[in-house]
């Protein structure tokens, strides 16, 4: 299978090299990483690539031969794995998708343990007040929730409806001017079937006739009168091209000779300063700042003014 490589356009070239790409070539061009624009004149230090094991600065021999302190050794100890070796792999993959189960086995010590007074108090269910009267039995059907269907009392069955209830029970009537929708297939009457079209309808129903082209050839003969015709003064005036404005100067040529005075000129000190390139550090060094969290001595000796102390006070709300 042939591979297609897309090259990013270099500086000074037009962008048509990548706008003309389509399909798979366009995807390959967009997937290629962006090339670094750093040059030797503006870059400082070696080129760094984040994510590797190379250090930014070389490590000295003294640092390589030094011994770690007890604190560093304590911090370098890995975290202890409290999961047993025999049950570790089984518990993770025995249920689903590599996730351990929410329900785990209870140890024998926990089974023999006695609950404290506080745990027993928290595990006691909520007791309803003394004046509470339960009208319906909860939990008789499902999950402790009441059923929306309940038994109707005999008194409610024998009750007579009032006029207001009967009026509310009536369905909503449509508007008096409401007309039902017509059927999709309308029935054609017998008179419409036996009708005869008039001459006007037949003329309107006749398709428009168009002559077949081409109507005129691209080349046609010119008559002798047109060849011998003379243009009028008005036509000659209109045929004149638009002139240039007084004082118009033509554009200079792209390549022109440099005068001797320009060759002998010496640049001023200000021009030399402006022509000197700006030395900027690369983004690899700018992003890594080892002194980012160091507080300066001036900030340590600074005193807070009364206004900042007033603004730092928390808002008191009643």
C-alpha positions in Angstrom: 0.0 0.0 0.0 1.5 3.3 -1.1 2.0 5.9 1.6 1.4 9.6 1.1 3.6 12.2 2.8 2.6 15.8 3.2 5.2 18.5 3.6 4.4 21.7 5.5 5.1 24.9 3.5 8.3 26.6 4.4 8.6 30.3 5.2 8.4 32.6 2.3 6.3 30.3 0.2 2.6 30.6 -0.5 -0.1 28.7 1.4 -1.4 27.0 -1.8 0.7 23.9 -1.0 -1.7 22.8 1.7 -5.0 24.4 0.6 -4.9 22.3 -2.6 -4.7 19.0 -0.6 -7.8 17.0 -0.3 -8.9 13.8 1.3 -6.3 11.6 2.9 -3.4 13.9 2.0 -5.1 16.7 3.9 -5.6 14.5 7.0 -1.9 13.5 6.9 -0.8 17.1 6.6 -2.9 18.2 9.6 -1.6 15.2 11.6 2.0 16.1 11.1 3.5 17.9 14.2 4.4 21.6 13.9 8.1 22.2 13.2 10.1 24.3 15.6 10.6 27.9 14.5 13.6 28.5 16.9 16.9 29.4 15.2 20.4 29.4 16.6 20.4 33.2 16.8 17.5 33.6 19.2 17.5 30.3 21.0 19.4 29.9 24.3 20.8 26.6 25.6 20.2 23.1 24.3 16.9 21.9 22.8 14.7 20.3 25.4 11.9 17.8 24.8 9.4 17.4 27.6 8.5 13.9 28.7 11.9 12.2 28.5 14.4 11.3 31.2 17.0 13.8 30.2 17.9 16.5 32.8 17.9 20.2 31.9 21.2 20.8 33.5 24.1 18.3 33.8 24.4 16.6 37.2 27.7 17.2 38.9 29.9 14.4 40.2 29.5 15.5 43.8 25.7 15.2 43.5 26.1 11.7 41.9 28.3 10.6 44.8 26.3 12.2 47.6 24.2 10.0 50.0 20.5 10.6 50.6 19.4 11.9 54.0 17.1 9.8 56.3 14.1 12.0 55.3 14.6 11.5 51.6 15.0 7.8 52.1 11.7 7.8 54.1 9.9 9.7 51.3 11.2 7.3 48.6 9.7 4.2 50.3 6.8 3.0 48.1 3.3 2.9 49.5 2.5 -0.4 51.2 -0.1 -2.7 49.4 -2.6 -3.8 52.1 -4.4 -6.1 49.7 -3.5 -9.8 50.0 -1.6 -11.4 47.1 -4.0 -14.4 46.7 -7.2 -12.3 46.7 -5.9 -9.2 45.0 -6.3 -10.2 41.3 -9.4 -12.2 41.9 -11.4 -9.5 43.7 -10.8 -6.9 40.9 -11.7 -9.0 37.9 -14.3 -11.4 39.4 -17.3 -9.0 39.0 -17.2 -6.7 36.0 -14.9 -4.5 33.8 -11.9 -4.6 36.2 -13.8 -2.8 38.9 -14.0 -4.2 42.4 -17.4 -4.9 43.9 -19.0 -2.5 46.3 -20.0 -5.4 48.6 -17.1 -7.1 50.2 -16.7 -10.0 52.6 -16.8 -9.2 56.3 -13.9 -10.4 58.4 -14.4 -12.8 61.3 -13.2 -10.1 63.8 -15.8 -7.7 62.6 -18.5 -10.4 63.0 -17.5 -10.9 66.6 -17.2 -7.2 67.4 -19.7 -5.4 69.6 -21.2 -2.1 68.5 -20.5 0.9 70.7 -23.2 2.9 72.4 -23.0 5.7 69.8 -23.3 3.2 66.8 -26.4 1.6 68.5 -27.9 5.0 69.0 -27.4 5.9 65.3 -28.7 2.6 64.1 -32.1 3.0 65.9 -34.9 3.8 63.4 -36.9 7.0 63.6 -39.9 6.7 65.9 -43.1 8.6 64.9 -44.6 11.0 67.4 -47.2 9.8 69.8 -50.0 11.8 68.1 -49.3 10.1 64.7 -52.1 7.9 63.3 -51.4 5.7 60.3 -54.3 5.8 57.9 -53.0 3.3 55.4 -50.7 0.4 55.7 -47.3 1.2 54.2 -45.2 -1.5 52.7 -48.1 -3.8 51.9 -47.5 -3.7 48.2 -43.9 -2.7 47.4 -40.8 -1.0 48.8 -42.7 0.7 51.6 -44.5 3.1 49.2 -48.2 3.6 49.2 -50.2 2.4 46.3 -52.0 5.1 44.2 -55.1 2.8 44.1 -57.0 2.5 47.3 -60.3 1.1 48.3 -63.4 3.3 48.1 -65.6 3.5 51.1 -69.3 2.6 51.0 -70.3 6.1 51.9 -68.4 7.5 48.9 -70.1 5.0 46.7 -73.6 6.0 47.8 -72.9 9.8 47.7 -74.9 11.8 45.2 -73.0 14.1 42.8 -73.6 17.8 42.8 -74.3 20.1 39.8 -70.8 21.6 40.1 -69.1 18.2 40.0 -71.2 17.2 37.0 -70.3 20.4 35.2 -66.6 19.8 35.9 -66.9 16.2 34.8 -68.1 17.1 31.4 -65.6 16.9 28.6 -64.5 20.1 26.8 -66.7 20.9 23.9 -65.2 22.3 20.6 -65.9 25.8 19.5 -69.2 26.5 17.7 -67.4 27.6 14.6 -65.0 24.6 14.5 -64.9 22.7 11.3 -63.4 19.2 11.1 -60.5 18.7 8.7 -61.3 17.7 5.2 -60.5 14.3 3.9 -57.3 13.8 1.9 -59.1 12.3 -1.1 -61.9 14.6 -2.1 -64.9 13.2 -4.0 -65.3 14.6 -7.5 -68.9 15.4 -8.4 -70.7 14.0 -11.5 -71.1 17.5 -13.0 -67.4 18.1 -12.8 -66.8 14.7 -14.5 -69.2 15.6 -17.4 -67.9 19.2 -17.8 -66.3 20.3 -21.1 -63.2 22.6 -21.0 -63.6 25.9 -22.7 -61.3 27.2 -25.5 -59.5 29.4 -23.0 -58.6 26.5 -20.7 -57.4 24.5 -23.6 -55.1 27.3 -24.8 -53.7 27.8 -21.2 -53.1 24.0 -20.8 -51.2 23.8 -24.1 -47.4 23.5 -23.5 -45.3 26.4 -24.5 -43.5 25.8 -27.8 -39.9 26.9 -28.1 -37.8 26.7 -31.2 -34.7 24.5 -31.1 -31.4 26.4 -31.1 -28.9 27.6 -31.9 -30.8 30.8 -32.8 -27.8 32.6 -34.4 -24.3 31.4 -35.3 -21.3 32.8 -33.5 -20.0 34.2 -36.8 -22.3 36.1 -39.1 -21.5 38.2 -42.2 -21.2 41.9 -41.8 -23.0 44.1 -44.3 -21.3 46.5 -46.7 -23.0 49.5 -45.1 -21.6 48.6 -41.7 -18.1 48.3 -43.1 -18.3 51.7 -44.9 -19.9 53.4 -41.9 -18.0 56.4 -40.3 -18.1 57.1 -36.6 -19.6 60.3 -35.4 -17.7 62.8 -33.3 -19.6 61.7 -30.2 -18.7 58.1 -30.7 -15.0 59.1 -31.1 -15.2 61.1 -27.9 -16.7 58.2 -26.0 -14.2 55.8 -27.4 -11.2 57.7 -26.0 -9.6 55.9 -23.0 -9.5 57.5 -19.6 -6.4 59.7 -19.2 -4.1 59.9 -16.2 -4.3 62.6 -13.6 -1.8 65.5 -13.8 1.2 64.8 -11.7 0.8 61.0 -11.9 4.1 59.1 -11.4 4.6 55.6 -12.7 5.6 52.9 -10.3 9.3 52.3 -9.8 10.9 49.2 -11.2 11.5 46.2 -8.9 15.2 46.2 -9.6 16.9 49.6 -9.7 20.4 50.8 -9.3 21.6 52.0 -5.9 23.2 55.4 -5.8 26.8 55.9 -4.7 25.6 58.1 -1.9 23.6 55.3 -0.5 26.5 52.9 -0.7 28.8 55.3 1.2 26.4 56.0 4.1 27.1 54.8 7.6 24.3 53.7 9.8 23.8 55.7 13.0 24.0 54.2 16.5 20.2 54.3 16.8 19.8 52.3 13.5 22.3 49.7 14.7 20.4 49.3 18.0 17.1 48.8 16.1 18.7 46.3 13.7 20.1 44.2 16.5 17.8 41.1 17.0 15.9 40.6 20.2 17.4 37.7 22.3 14.5 35.7 23.7 14.6 32.4 25.5 12.9 29.4 24.0 9.5 28.2 25.3 11.2 25.2 26.8 13.2 27.4 29.2 10.4 29.9 29.7 7.9 27.3 30.9 10.5 25.8 33.3 11.2 28.4 36.0 12.9 26.9 39.1 12.5 30.3 40.9 8.8 30.6 40.3 7.8 30.1 44.0 10.7 31.9 45.7 9.6 34.9 47.7 12.0 37.9 47.4 13.6 39.5 50.5 11.8 42.8 49.8 8.4 41.0 49.9 9.3 39.3 53.2 10.2 42.7 54.8 7.1 44.4 53.4 4.4 45.8 55.7 0.7 45.7 55.0 -0.8 49.2 54.7 -3.9 50.0 56.8 -6.2 50.0 53.7 -5.2 46.4 52.7 -5.7 45.3 56.4 -9.2 46.9 56.2 -10.0 45.1 53.0 -8.7 41.8 54.3 -11.2 41.8 57.2 -14.0 39.2 56.6 -17.5 40.5 56.0 -19.6 40.3 59.2 -23.2 39.3 58.5 -26.0 39.4 61.1 
